[in-house]
């Protein structure tokens, strides 16, 4: 994948497929530690130990399901930049995928258009709650659709004017970075 925002989209789609009702996406860029941490966590169906053992293998299979390239490509992106991936999962409790990248590594992929990725996820999955936190050194941006939905008082989260507001807030924050 060309950039990390596409990995976010892919892993979040896995969360949706796992029947998550809440997806948390956290990015922490720390120049002092020369590290970018990206975590995607859900409350979906989770994975058993057998699945966790083979999830990193693009050809890994169980009798029930064949796996795609999402996790293996994400792992490859992290390792190419001197990083790593941690995956934790528990049946009926959810899954957390956390990746670390070295910011100054020549093979570090760009972050990409995270704002567009979030707009796609929120707009096409209005029944799912998303929490997004992006920290960059001492600055941070937080978006919680649960809070937005409370404030909207019945207006759909994916209404055009709401999506425009969310996009503008994300773009404003990214523009100052």
ABEGO torsion letter per residue (X at the ends): XABAAAAAAAAAAAAAAAGBABBBBBBBBBAAAGBBBBBBBBABAEBBAAAAAAAABAABBBAABBBBAAAAAAAAAAAAAGBBBBBBBBBGAEBBBBBBBBAABAABBBAEBAAAAAAAAAAABAABBBBBBBBBEABBBBBBAAAAAAAAGGBBAABAAAAAAAAAAAAAAAAAX
